[in-house]
Amino acid sequence: MFYVVSYDIPDDRKRDAMAKILLDFGSRVQYSVFECILDNELLDKMIARVSQVISEEDRVSIYPLCARCEAGIRIFGKGEVTKDEKVYIL
């Protein structure tokens, strides 16, 4: 499933920690916005790690996009939608 993850975290250290976590799961498309392609197991792992960093003053939003919605994404200017790369290990 395709997810857009955004965050608003006022503390610099926690914000940097969040970015490092999300880079393990997806691609940064804006300073505090990531695109992630995750199965349920990876989503659960990401949520567990995110939950360890945030507090009441922070906000993290995870938006799932179905295949139909994903197909309707439009990018204007520089950039492209994150794609699921096929990897073959021989």
mmCIF file as gemmi writes it, N, C-alpha and C atoms, coordinates in Angstrom:
data_model
loop_
_atom_site.group_PDB
_atom_site.id
_atom_site.type_symbol
_atom_site.label_atom_id
_atom_site.label_alt_id
_atom_site.label_comp_id
_atom_site.label_asym_id
_atom_site.label_entity_id
_atom_site.label_seq_id
_atom_site.pdbx_PDB_ins_code
_atom_site.Cartn_x
_atom_site.Cartn_y
_atom_site.Cartn_z
_atom_site.occupancy
_atom_site.B_iso_or_equiv
_atom_site.pdbx_formal_charge
_atom_site.auth_seq_id
_atom_site.auth_asym_id
_atom_site.pdbx_PDB_model_num
ATOM 1 N N . MET Axp A 1 ? 0.852 -1.169 0 1 0 ? 1 A 1
ATOM 2 C CA . MET Axp A 1 ? 0 0 0 1 0 ? 1 A 1
ATOM 3 C C . MET Axp A 1 ? 0.898 1.234 0 1 0 ? 1 A 1
ATOM 4 N N . PHE Axp A 2 ? 0.426 2.283 -0.635 1 0 ? 2 A 1
ATOM 5 C CA . PHE Axp A 2 ? 1.139 3.554 -0.732 1 0 ? 2 A 1
ATOM 6 C C . PHE Axp A 2 ? 0.664 4.474 0.394 1 0 ? 2 A 1
ATOM 7 N N . TYR Axp A 3 ? 1.599 5.083 1.13 1 0 ? 3 A 1
ATOM 8 C CA . TYR Axp A 3 ? 1.267 5.979 2.237 1 0 ? 3 A 1
ATOM 9 C C . TYR Axp A 3 ? 2.008 7.296 2.07 1 0 ? 3 A 1
ATOM 10 N N . VAL Axp A 4 ? 1.337 8.367 2.45 1 0 ? 4 A 1
ATOM 11 C CA . VAL Axp A 4 ? 1.982 9.664 2.594 1 0 ? 4 A 1
ATOM 12 C C . VAL Axp A 4 ? 2.045 9.925 4.095 1 0 ? 4 A 1
ATOM 13 N N . VAL Axp A 5 ? 3.244 10.234 4.582 1 0 ? 5 A 1
ATOM 14 C CA . VAL Axp A 5 ? 3.453 10.474 6.003 1 0 ? 5 A 1
ATOM 15 C C . VAL Axp A 5 ? 3.984 11.896 6.166 1 0 ? 5 A 1
ATOM 16 N N . SER Axp A 6 ? 3.342 12.654 7.037 1 0 ? 6 A 1
ATOM 17 C CA . SER Axp A 6 ? 3.81 14.011 7.316 1 0 ? 6 A 1
ATOM 18 C C . SER Axp A 6 ? 3.917 14.205 8.822 1 0 ? 6 A 1
ATOM 19 N N . TYR Axp A 7 ? 4.747 15.143 9.216 1 0 ? 7 A 1
ATOM 20 C CA . TYR Axp A 7 ? 4.885 15.404 10.643 1 0 ? 7 A 1
ATOM 21 C C . TYR Axp A 7 ? 5.123 16.885 10.902 1 0 ? 7 A 1
ATOM 22 N N . ASP Axp A 8 ? 4.751 17.29 12.103 1 0 ? 8 A 1
ATOM 23 C CA . ASP Axp A 8 ? 5.003 18.628 12.61 1 0 ? 8 A 1
ATOM 24 C C . ASP Axp A 8 ? 5.51 18.449 14.035 1 0 ? 8 A 1
ATOM 25 N N . ILE Axp A 9 ? 6.811 18.615 14.209 1 0 ? 9 A 1
ATOM 26 C CA . ILE Axp A 9 ? 7.462 18.378 15.492 1 0 ? 9 A 1
ATOM 27 C C . ILE Axp A 9 ? 8.328 19.597 15.814 1 0 ? 9 A 1
ATOM 28 N N . PRO Axp A 10 ? 8.005 20.327 16.885 1 0 ? 10 A 1
ATOM 29 C CA . PRO Axp A 10 ? 8.746 21.555 17.185 1 0 ? 10 A 1
ATOM 30 C C . PRO Axp A 10 ? 10.181 21.341 17.693 1 0 ? 10 A 1
ATOM 31 N N . ASP Axp A 11 ? 10.451 20.225 18.331 1 0 ? 11 A 1
ATOM 32 C CA . ASP Axp A 11 ? 11.782 19.967 18.893 1 0 ? 11 A 1
ATOM 33 C C . ASP Axp A 11 ? 12.741 19.475 17.807 1 0 ? 11 A 1
ATOM 34 N N . ASP Axp A 12 ? 13.892 20.14 17.664 1 0 ? 12 A 1
ATOM 35 C CA . ASP Axp A 12 ? 14.853 19.811 16.605 1 0 ? 12 A 1
ATOM 36 C C . ASP Axp A 12 ? 15.361 18.374 16.683 1 0 ? 12 A 1
ATOM 37 N N . ARG Axp A 13 ? 15.726 17.918 17.868 1 0 ? 13 A 1
ATOM 38 C CA . ARG Axp A 13 ? 16.266 16.555 18.008 1 0 ? 13 A 1
ATOM 39 C C . ARG Axp A 13 ? 15.226 15.496 17.638 1 0 ? 13 A 1
ATOM 40 N N . LYS Axp A 14 ? 14.016 15.677 18.134 1 0 ? 14 A 1
ATOM 41 C CA . LYS Axp A 14 ? 12.961 14.708 17.811 1 0 ? 14 A 1
ATOM 42 C C . LYS Axp A 14 ? 12.611 14.767 16.331 1 0 ? 14 A 1
ATOM 43 N N . ARG Axp A 15 ? 12.627 15.959 15.762 1 0 ? 15 A 1
ATOM 44 C CA . ARG Axp A 15 ? 12.328 16.104 14.331 1 0 ? 15 A 1
ATOM 45 C C . ARG Axp A 15 ? 13.385 15.375 13.494 1 0 ? 15 A 1
ATOM 46 N N . ASP Axp A 16 ? 14.654 15.522 13.867 1 0 ? 16 A 1
ATOM 47 C CA . ASP Axp A 16 ? 15.723 14.806 13.161 1 0 ? 16 A 1
ATOM 48 C C . ASP Axp A 16 ? 15.586 13.297 13.324 1 0 ? 16 A 1
ATOM 49 N N . ALA Axp A 17 ? 15.227 12.862 14.529 1 0 ? 17 A 1
ATOM 50 C CA . ALA Axp A 17 ? 15.029 11.43 14.772 1 0 ? 17 A 1
ATOM 51 C C . ALA Axp A 17 ? 13.883 10.888 13.925 1 0 ? 17 A 1
ATOM 52 N N . MET Axp A 18 ? 12.803 11.666 13.816 1 0 ? 18 A 1
ATOM 53 C CA . MET Axp A 18 ? 11.663 11.236 13.003 1 0 ? 18 A 1
ATOM 54 C C . MET Axp A 18 ? 12.07 11.091 11.534 1 0 ? 18 A 1
ATOM 55 N N . ALA Axp A 19 ? 12.815 12.058 11.033 1 0 ? 19 A 1
ATOM 56 C CA . ALA Axp A 19 ? 13.255 11.987 9.636 1 0 ? 19 A 1
ATOM 57 C C . ALA Axp A 19 ? 14.09 10.733 9.391 1 0 ? 19 A 1
ATOM 58 N N . LYS Axp A 20 ? 14.995 10.404 10.318 1 0 ? 20 A 1
ATOM 59 C CA . LYS Axp A 20 ? 15.826 9.201 10.17 1 0 ? 20 A 1
ATOM 60 C C . LYS Axp A 20 ? 14.973 7.936 10.171 1 0 ? 20 A 1
ATOM 61 N N . ILE Axp A 21 ? 13.978 7.895 11.034 1 0 ? 21 A 1
ATOM 62 C CA . ILE Axp A 21 ? 13.078 6.736 11.064 1 0 ? 21 A 1
ATOM 63 C C . ILE Axp A 21 ? 12.36 6.596 9.727 1 0 ? 21 A 1
ATOM 64 N N . LEU Axp A 22 ? 11.771 7.678 9.264 1 0 ? 22 A 1
ATOM 65 C CA . LEU Axp A 22 ? 10.968 7.608 8.041 1 0 ? 22 A 1
ATOM 66 C C . LEU Axp A 22 ? 11.824 7.311 6.81 1 0 ? 22 A 1
ATOM 67 N N . LEU Axp A 23 ? 13.089 7.721 6.823 1 0 ? 23 A 1
ATOM 68 C CA . LEU Axp A 23 ? 13.981 7.377 5.705 1 0 ? 23 A 1
ATOM 69 C C . LEU Axp A 23 ? 14.21 5.869 5.611 1 0 ? 23 A 1
ATOM 70 N N . ASP Axp A 24 ? 14.029 5.158 6.722 1 0 ? 24 A 1
ATOM 71 C CA . ASP Axp A 24 ? 14.141 3.695 6.705 1 0 ? 24 A 1
ATOM 72 C C . ASP Axp A 24 ? 12.944 3.044 6.013 1 0 ? 24 A 1
ATOM 73 N N . PHE Axp A 25 ? 11.867 3.796 5.84 1 0 ? 25 A 1
ATOM 74 C CA . PHE Axp A 25 ? 10.632 3.225 5.304 1 0 ? 25 A 1
ATOM 75 C C . PHE Axp A 25 ? 10.171 3.845 3.991 1 0 ? 25 A 1
ATOM 76 N N . GLY Axp A 26 ? 10.744 4.975 3.604 1 0 ? 26 A 1
ATOM 77 C CA . GLY Axp A 26 ? 10.256 5.63 2.398 1 0 ? 26 A 1
ATOM 78 C C . GLY Axp A 26 ? 11.194 6.705 1.887 1 0 ? 26 A 1
ATOM 79 N N . SER Axp A 27 ? 10.646 7.534 0.996 1 0 ? 27 A 1
ATOM 80 C CA . SER Axp A 27 ? 11.412 8.593 0.34 1 0 ? 27 A 1
ATOM 81 C C . SER Axp A 27 ? 10.894 9.956 0.772 1 0 ? 27 A 1
ATOM 82 N N . ARG Axp A 28 ? 11.811 10.849 1.04 1 0 ? 28 A 1
ATOM 83 C CA . ARG Axp A 28 ? 11.445 12.217 1.421 1 0 ? 28 A 1
ATOM 84 C C . ARG Axp A 28 ? 11.068 12.991 0.162 1 0 ? 28 A 1
ATOM 85 N N . VAL Axp A 29 ? 9.883 13.617 0.184 1 0 ? 29 A 1
ATOM 86 C CA . VAL Axp A 29 ? 9.438 14.421 -0.955 1 0 ? 29 A 1
ATOM 87 C C . VAL Axp A 29 ? 9.348 15.904 -0.602 1 0 ? 29 A 1
ATOM 88 N N . GLN Axp A 30 ? 9.26 16.213 0.655 1 0 ? 30 A 1
ATOM 89 C CA . GLN Axp A 30 ? 9.329 17.573 1.195 1 0 ? 30 A 1
ATOM 90 C C . GLN Axp A 30 ? 10.047 17.454 2.528 1 0 ? 30 A 1
ATOM 91 N N . TYR Axp A 31 ? 10.346 18.571 3.169 1 0 ? 31 A 1
ATOM 92 C CA . TYR Axp A 31 ? 11.109 18.521 4.408 1 0 ? 31 A 1
ATOM 93 C C . TYR Axp A 31 ? 10.464 17.594 5.437 1 0 ? 31 A 1
ATOM 94 N N . SER Axp A 32 ? 9.156 17.673 5.6 1 0 ? 32 A 1
ATOM 95 C CA . SER Axp A 32 ? 8.487 16.836 6.603 1 0 ? 32 A 1
ATOM 96 C C . SER Axp A 32 ? 7.401 15.958 5.996 1 0 ? 32 A 1
ATOM 97 N N . VAL Axp A 33 ? 7.592 15.557 4.74 1 0 ? 33 A 1
ATOM 98 C CA . VAL Axp A 33 ? 6.63 14.698 4.039 1 0 ? 33 A 1
ATOM 99 C C . VAL Axp A 33 ? 7.387 13.562 3.35 1 0 ? 33 A 1
ATOM 100 N N . PHE Axp A 34 ? 6.894 12.346 3.571 1 0 ? 34 A 1
ATOM 101 C CA . PHE Axp A 34 ? 7.514 11.15 2.999 1 0 ? 34 A 1
ATOM 102 C C . PHE Axp A 34 ? 6.476 10.332 2.25 1 0 ? 34 A 1
ATOM 103 N N . GLU Axp A 35 ? 6.912 9.633 1.213 1 0 ? 35 A 1
ATOM 104 C CA . GLU Axp A 35 ? 6.085 8.65 0.515 1 0 ? 35 A 1
ATOM 105 C C . GLU Axp A 35 ? 6.658 7.272 0.839 1 0 ? 35 A 1
ATOM 106 N N . CYS Axp A 36 ? 5.791 6.361 1.245 1 0 ? 36 A 1
ATOM 107 C CA . CYS Axp A 36 ? 6.227 5.035 1.669 1 0 ? 36 A 1
ATOM 108 C C . CYS Axp A 36 ? 5.364 3.964 1.005 1 0 ? 36 A 1
ATOM 109 N N . ILE Axp A 37 ? 5.998 2.907 0.575 1 0 ? 37 A 1
ATOM 110 C CA . ILE Axp A 37 ? 5.287 1.74 0.063 1 0 ? 37 A 1
ATOM 111 C C . ILE Axp A 37 ? 5.527 0.621 1.075 1 0 ? 37 A 1
ATOM 112 N N . LEU Axp A 38 ? 4.447 0.26 1.794 1 0 ? 38 A 1
ATOM 113 C CA . LEU Axp A 38 ? 4.576 -0.639 2.932 1 0 ? 38 A 1
ATOM 114 C C . LEU Axp A 38 ? 3.514 -1.725 2.916 1 0 ? 38 A 1
ATOM 115 N N . ASP Axp A 39 ? 3.902 -2.918 3.335 1 0 ? 39 A 1
ATOM 116 C CA . ASP Axp A 39 ? 2.903 -3.936 3.625 1 0 ? 39 A 1
ATOM 117 C C . ASP Axp A 39 ? 2.481 -3.744 5.086 1 0 ? 39 A 1
ATOM 118 N N . ASN Axp A 40 ? 1.574 -4.552 5.574 1 0 ? 40 A 1
ATOM 119 C CA . ASN Axp A 40 ? 1.064 -4.38 6.938 1 0 ? 40 A 1
ATOM 120 C C . ASN Axp A 40 ? 2.159 -4.532 7.994 1 0 ? 40 A 1
ATOM 121 N N . GLU Axp A 41 ? 3.063 -5.459 7.782 1 0 ? 41 A 1
ATOM 122 C CA . GLU Axp A 41 ? 4.14 -5.691 8.744 1 0 ? 41 A 1
ATOM 123 C C . GLU Axp A 41 ? 5.057 -4.464 8.842 1 0 ? 41 A 1
ATOM 124 N N . LEU Axp A 42 ? 5.446 -3.92 7.685 1 0 ? 42 A 1
ATOM 125 C CA . LEU Axp A 42 ? 6.302 -2.734 7.699 1 0 ? 42 A 1
ATOM 126 C C . LEU Axp A 42 ? 5.58 -1.525 8.276 1 0 ? 42 A 1
ATOM 127 N N . LEU Axp A 43 ? 4.298 -1.389 7.974 1 0 ? 43 A 1
ATOM 128 C CA . LEU Axp A 43 ? 3.516 -0.292 8.542 1 0 ? 43 A 1
ATOM 129 C C . LEU Axp A 43 ? 3.516 -0.387 10.065 1 0 ? 43 A 1
ATOM 130 N N . ASP Axp A 44 ? 3.285 -1.571 10.598 1 0 ? 44 A 1
ATOM 131 C CA . ASP Axp A 44 ? 3.29 -1.762 12.047 1 0 ? 44 A 1
ATOM 132 C C . ASP Axp A 44 ? 4.652 -1.422 12.655 1 0 ? 44 A 1
ATOM 133 N N . LYS Axp A 45 ? 5.735 -1.824 11.984 1 0 ? 45 A 1
ATOM 134 C CA . LYS Axp A 45 ? 7.079 -1.51 12.474 1 0 ? 45 A 1
ATOM 135 C C . LYS Axp A 45 ? 7.317 -0.004 12.463 1 0 ? 45 A 1
ATOM 136 N N . MET Axp A 46 ? 6.891 0.662 11.388 1 0 ? 46 A 1
ATOM 137 C CA . MET Axp A 46 ? 7.068 2.106 11.295 1 0 ? 46 A 1
ATOM 138 C C . MET Axp A 46 ? 6.291 2.81 12.414 1 0 ? 46 A 1
ATOM 139 N N . ILE Axp A 47 ? 5.044 2.412 12.609 1 0 ? 47 A 1
ATOM 140 C CA . ILE Axp A 47 ? 4.213 3.028 13.654 1 0 ? 47 A 1
ATOM 141 C C . ILE Axp A 47 ? 4.831 2.814 15.033 1 0 ? 47 A 1
ATOM 142 N N . ALA Axp A 48 ? 5.371 1.631 15.295 1 0 ? 48 A 1
ATOM 143 C CA . ALA Axp A 48 ? 6.001 1.353 16.591 1 0 ? 48 A 1
ATOM 144 C C . ALA Axp A 48 ? 7.2 2.277 16.813 1 0 ? 48 A 1
ATOM 145 N N . ARG Axp A 49 ? 8.007 2.46 15.795 1 0 ? 49 A 1
ATOM 146 C CA . ARG Axp A 49 ? 9.19 3.327 15.949 1 0 ? 49 A 1
ATOM 147 C C . ARG Axp A 49 ? 8.79 4.788 16.075 1 0 ? 49 A 1
ATOM 148 N N . VAL Axp A 50 ? 7.807 5.221 15.277 1 0 ? 50 A 1
ATOM 149 C CA . VAL Axp A 50 ? 7.324 6.603 15.355 1 0 ? 50 A 1
ATOM 150 C C . VAL Axp A 50 ? 6.757 6.88 16.75 1 0 ? 50 A 1
ATOM 151 N N . SER Axp A 51 ? 6.023 5.94 17.284 1 0 ? 51 A 1
ATOM 152 C CA . SER Axp A 51 ? 5.384 6.109 18.594 1 0 ? 51 A 1
ATOM 153 C C . SER Axp A 51 ? 6.391 6.295 19.715 1 0 ? 51 A 1
ATOM 154 N N . GLN Axp A 52 ? 7.589 5.776 19.556 1 0 ? 52 A 1
ATOM 155 C CA . GLN Axp A 52 ? 8.622 5.921 20.58 1 0 ? 52 A 1
ATOM 156 C C . GLN Axp A 52 ? 9.201 7.337 20.621 1 0 ? 52 A 1
ATOM 157 N N . VAL Axp A 53 ? 9.032 8.102 19.549 1 0 ? 53 A 1
ATOM 158 C CA . VAL Axp A 53 ? 9.653 9.425 19.438 1 0 ? 53 A 1
ATOM 159 C C . VAL Axp A 53 ? 8.696 10.556 19.789 1 0 ? 53 A 1
ATOM 160 N N . ILE Axp A 54 ? 7.436 10.422 19.429 1 0 ? 54 A 1
ATOM 161 C CA . ILE Axp A 54 ? 6.514 11.555 19.551 1 0 ? 54 A 1
ATOM 162 C C . ILE Axp A 54 ? 5.966 11.73 20.963 1 0 ? 54 A 1
ATOM 163 N N . SER Axp A 55 ? 5.489 12.948 21.217 1 0 ? 55 A 1
ATOM 164 C CA . SER Axp A 55 ? 4.829 13.261 22.484 1 0 ? 55 A 1
ATOM 165 C C . SER Axp A 55 ? 3.547 14.023 22.173 1 0 ? 55 A 1
ATOM 166 N N . GLU Axp A 56 ? 2.879 14.497 23.21 1 0 ? 56 A 1
ATOM 167 C CA . GLU Axp A 56 ? 1.589 15.185 23.058 1 0 ? 56 A 1
ATOM 168 C C . GLU Axp A 56 ? 1.663 16.438 22.196 1 0 ? 56 A 1
ATOM 169 N N . GLU Axp A 57 ? 2.808 17.095 22.155 1 0 ? 57 A 1
ATOM 170 C CA . GLU Axp A 57 ? 2.931 18.344 21.397 1 0 ? 57 A 1
ATOM 171 C C . GLU Axp A 57 ? 3.225 18.118 19.913 1 0 ? 57 A 1
ATOM 172 N N . ASP Axp A 58 ? 3.471 16.887 19.518 1 0 ? 58 A 1
ATOM 173 C CA . ASP Axp A 58 ? 3.837 16.556 18.138 1 0 ? 58 A 1
ATOM 174 C C . ASP Axp A 58 ? 2.64 16.058 17.344 1 0 ? 58 A 1
ATOM 175 N N . ARG Axp A 59 ? 2.799 16.074 16.033 1 0 ? 59 A 1
ATOM 176 C CA . ARG Axp A 59 ? 1.764 15.525 15.166 1 0 ? 59 A 1
ATOM 177 C C . ARG Axp A 59 ? 2.436 14.732 14.04 1 0 ? 59 A 1
ATOM 178 N N . VAL Axp A 60 ? 1.981 13.506 13.856 1 0 ? 60 A 1
ATOM 179 C CA . VAL Axp A 60 ? 2.383 12.664 12.733 1 0 ? 60 A 1
ATOM 180 C C . VAL Axp A 60 ? 1.108 12.165 12.085 1 0 ? 60 A 1
ATOM 181 N N . SER Axp A 61 ? 1 12.353 10.78 1 0 ? 61 A 1
ATOM 182 C CA . SER Axp A 61 ? -0.179 11.907 10.038 1 0 ? 61 A 1
ATOM 183 C C . SER Axp A 61 ? 0.251 10.891 8.992 1 0 ? 61 A 1
ATOM 184 N N . ILE Axp A 62 ? -0.499 9.792 8.904 1 0 ? 62 A 1
ATOM 185 C CA . ILE Axp A 62 ? -0.231 8.732 7.935 1 0 ? 62 A 1
ATOM 186 C C . ILE Axp A 62 ? -1.479 8.582 7.08 1 0 ? 62 A 1
ATOM 187 N N . TYR Axp A 63 ? -1.347 8.865 5.794 1 0 ? 63 A 1
ATOM 188 C CA . TYR Axp A 63 ? -2.477 8.818 4.872 1 0 ? 63 A 1
ATOM 189 C C . TYR Axp A 63 ? -2.306 7.651 3.897 1 0 ? 63 A 1
ATOM 190 N N . PRO Axp A 64 ? -3.171 6.64 3.969 1 0 ? 64 A 1
ATOM 191 C CA . PRO Axp A 64 ? -3.095 5.558 2.982 1 0 ? 64 A 1
ATOM 192 C C . PRO Axp A 64 ? -3.752 6.003 1.676 1 0 ? 64 A 1
ATOM 193 N N . LEU Axp A 65 ? -3.159 5.602 0.578 1 0 ? 65 A 1
ATOM 194 C CA . LEU Axp A 65 ? -3.737 5.881 -0.736 1 0 ? 65 A 1
ATOM 195 C C . LEU Axp A 65 ? -3.935 4.561 -1.463 1 0 ? 65 A 1
ATOM 196 N N . CYS Axp A 66 ? -5.158 4.3 -1.863 1 0 ? 66 A 1
ATOM 197 C CA . CYS Axp A 66 ? -5.455 3.085 -2.621 1 0 ? 66 A 1
ATOM 198 C C . CYS Axp A 66 ? -4.862 3.221 -4.024 1 0 ? 66 A 1
ATOM 199 N N . ALA Axp A 67 ? -4.829 2.135 -4.753 1 0 ? 67 A 1
ATOM 200 C CA . ALA Axp A 67 ? -4.252 2.147 -6.097 1 0 ? 67 A 1
ATOM 201 C C . ALA Axp A 67 ? -4.975 3.141 -7.004 1 0 ? 67 A 1
ATOM 202 N N . ARG Axp A 68 ? -6.269 3.227 -6.868 1 0 ? 68 A 1
ATOM 203 C CA . ARG Axp A 68 ? -7.038 4.172 -7.691 1 0 ? 68 A 1
ATOM 204 C C . ARG Axp A 68 ? -6.657 5.622 -7.355 1 0 ? 68 A 1
ATOM 205 N N . CYS Axp A 69 ? -6.534 5.921 -6.07 1 0 ? 69 A 1
ATOM 206 C CA . CYS Axp A 69 ? -6.128 7.272 -5.655 1 0 ? 69 A 1
ATOM 207 C C . CYS Axp A 69 ? -4.688 7.555 -6.067 1 0 ? 69 A 1
ATOM 208 N N . GLU Axp A 70 ? -3.828 6.566 -5.901 1 0 ? 70 A 1
ATOM 209 C CA . GLU Axp A 70 ? -2.421 6.732 -6.268 1 0 ? 70 A 1
ATOM 210 C C . GLU Axp A 70 ? -2.289 7.056 -7.752 1 0 ? 70 A 1
ATOM 211 N N . ALA Axp A 71 ? -3.118 6.431 -8.576 1 0 ? 71 A 1
ATOM 212 C CA . ALA Axp A 71 ? -3.065 6.679 -10.017 1 0 ? 71 A 1
ATOM 213 C C . ALA Axp A 71 ? -3.44 8.118 -10.367 1 0 ? 71 A 1
ATOM 214 N N . GLY Axp A 72 ? -4.163 8.778 -9.493 1 0 ? 72 A 1
ATOM 215 C CA . GLY Axp A 72 ? -4.582 10.146 -9.746 1 0 ? 72 A 1
ATOM 216 C C . GLY Axp A 72 ? -3.63 11.21 -9.241 1 0 ? 72 A 1
ATOM 217 N N . ILE Axp A 73 ? -2.494 10.801 -8.662 1 0 ? 73 A 1
ATOM 218 C CA . ILE Axp A 73 ? -1.527 11.78 -8.159 1 0 ? 73 A 1
ATOM 219 C C . ILE Axp A 73 ? -0.957 12.575 -9.32 1 0 ? 73 A 1
ATOM 220 N N . ARG Axp A 74 ? -0.889 13.875 -9.141 1 0 ? 74 A 1
ATOM 221 C CA . ARG Axp A 74 ? -0.301 14.747 -10.155 1 0 ? 74 A 1
ATOM 222 C C . ARG Axp A 74 ? 0.827 15.546 -9.519 1 0 ? 74 A 1
ATOM 223 N N . ILE Axp A 75 ? 1.96 15.539 -10.17 1 0 ? 75 A 1
ATOM 224 C CA . ILE Axp A 75 ? 3.12 16.288 -9.711 1 0 ? 75 A 1
ATOM 225 C C . ILE Axp A 75 ? 3.332 17.44 -10.693 1 0 ? 75 A 1
ATOM 226 N N . PHE Axp A 76 ? 3.435 18.637 -10.173 1 0 ? 76 A 1
ATOM 227 C CA . PHE Axp A 76 ? 3.72 19.811 -10.988 1 0 ? 76 A 1
ATOM 228 C C . PHE Axp A 76 ? 5.119 20.294 -10.64 1 0 ? 76 A 1
ATOM 229 N N . GLY Axp A 77 ? 5.907 20.562 -11.627 1 0 ? 77 A 1
ATOM 230 C CA . GLY Axp A 77 ? 7.281 20.974 -11.375 1 0 ? 77 A 1
ATOM 231 C C . GLY Axp A 77 ? 8.179 19.768 -11.152 1 0 ? 77 A 1
ATOM 232 N N . LYS Axp A 78 ? 9.2 19.978 -10.381 1 0 ? 78 A 1
ATOM 233 C CA . LYS Axp A 78 ? 10.231 18.972 -10.148 1 0 ? 78 A 1
ATOM 234 C C . LYS Axp A 78 ? 9.723 17.849 -9.236 1 0 ? 78 A 1
ATOM 235 N N . GLY Axp A 79 ? 10.077 16.622 -9.542 1 0 ? 79 A 1
ATOM 236 C CA . GLY Axp A 79 ? 9.745 15.498 -8.678 1 0 ? 79 A 1
ATOM 237 C C . GLY Axp A 79 ? 8.947 14.426 -9.376 1 0 ? 79 A 1
ATOM 238 N N . GLU Axp A 80 ? 8.81 13.3 -8.703 1 0 ? 80 A 1
ATOM 239 C CA . GLU Axp A 80 ? 8.03 12.185 -9.21 1 0 ? 80 A 1
ATOM 240 C C . GLU Axp A 80 ? 7.501 11.37 -8.043 1 0 ? 80 A 1
ATOM 241 N N . VAL Axp A 81 ? 6.481 10.594 -8.287 1 0 ? 81 A 1
ATOM 242 C CA . VAL Axp A 81 ? 5.879 9.751 -7.258 1 0 ? 81 A 1
ATOM 243 C C . VAL Axp A 81 ? 6.798 8.563 -6.994 1 0 ? 81 A 1
ATOM 244 N N . THR Axp A 82 ? 6.962 8.205 -5.744 1 0 ? 82 A 1
ATOM 245 C CA . THR Axp A 82 ? 7.78 7.062 -5.364 1 0 ? 82 A 1
ATOM 246 C C . THR Axp A 82 ? 7.185 5.789 -5.963 1 0 ? 82 A 1
ATOM 247 N N . LYS Axp A 83 ? 8.035 4.977 -6.551 1 0 ? 83 A 1
ATOM 248 C CA . LYS Axp A 83 ? 7.601 3.722 -7.161 1 0 ? 83 A 1
ATOM 249 C C . LYS Axp A 83 ? 8.16 2.544 -6.381 1 0 ? 83 A 1
ATOM 250 N N . ASP Axp A 84 ? 7.432 1.445 -6.415 1 0 ? 84 A 1
ATOM 251 C CA . ASP Axp A 84 ? 7.876 0.208 -5.787 1 0 ? 84 A 1
ATOM 252 C C . ASP Axp A 84 ? 8.883 -0.446 -6.726 1 0 ? 84 A 1
ATOM 253 N N . GLU Axp A 85 ? 10.141 -0.436 -6.33 1 0 ? 85 A 1
ATOM 254 C CA . GLU Axp A 85 ? 11.187 -1.023 -7.158 1 0 ? 85 A 1
ATOM 255 C C . GLU Axp A 85 ? 11.183 -2.533 -6.995 1 0 ? 85 A 1
ATOM 256 N N . LYS Axp A 86 ? 11.232 -3.217 -8.087 1 0 ? 86 A 1
ATOM 257 C CA . LYS Axp A 86 ? 11.314 -4.677 -8.047 1 0 ? 86 A 1
ATOM 258 C C . LYS Axp A 86 ? 12.779 -5.063 -7.848 1 0 ? 86 A 1
ATOM 259 N N . VAL Axp A 87 ? 13.031 -5.872 -6.842 1 0 ? 87 A 1
ATOM 260 C CA . VAL Axp A 87 ? 14.386 -6.287 -6.526 1 0 ? 87 A 1
ATOM 261 C C . VAL Axp A 87 ? 14.46 -7.806 -6.632 1 0 ? 87 A 1
ATOM 262 N N . TYR Axp A 88 ? 15.462 -8.271 -7.352 1 0 ? 88 A 1
ATOM 263 C CA . TYR Axp A 88 ? 15.67 -9.709 -7.498 1 0 ? 88 A 1
ATOM 264 C C . TYR Axp A 88 ? 17.026 -10.053 -6.912 1 0 ? 88 A 1
ATOM 265 N N . ILE Axp A 89 ? 17.063 -10.997 -5.996 1 0 ? 89 A 1
ATOM 266 C CA . ILE Axp A 89 ? 18.311 -11.452 -5.405 1 0 ? 89 A 1
ATOM 267 C C . ILE Axp A 89 ? 18.605 -12.832 -5.95 1 0 ? 89 A 1
ATOM 268 N N . LEU Axp A 90 ? 19.776 -12.961 -6.566 1 0 ? 90 A 1
ATOM 269 C CA . LEU Axp A 90 ? 20.165 -14.231 -7.169 1 0 ? 90 A 1
ATOM 270 C C . LEU Axp A 90 ? 21.184 -14.953 -6.315 1 0 ? 90 A 1
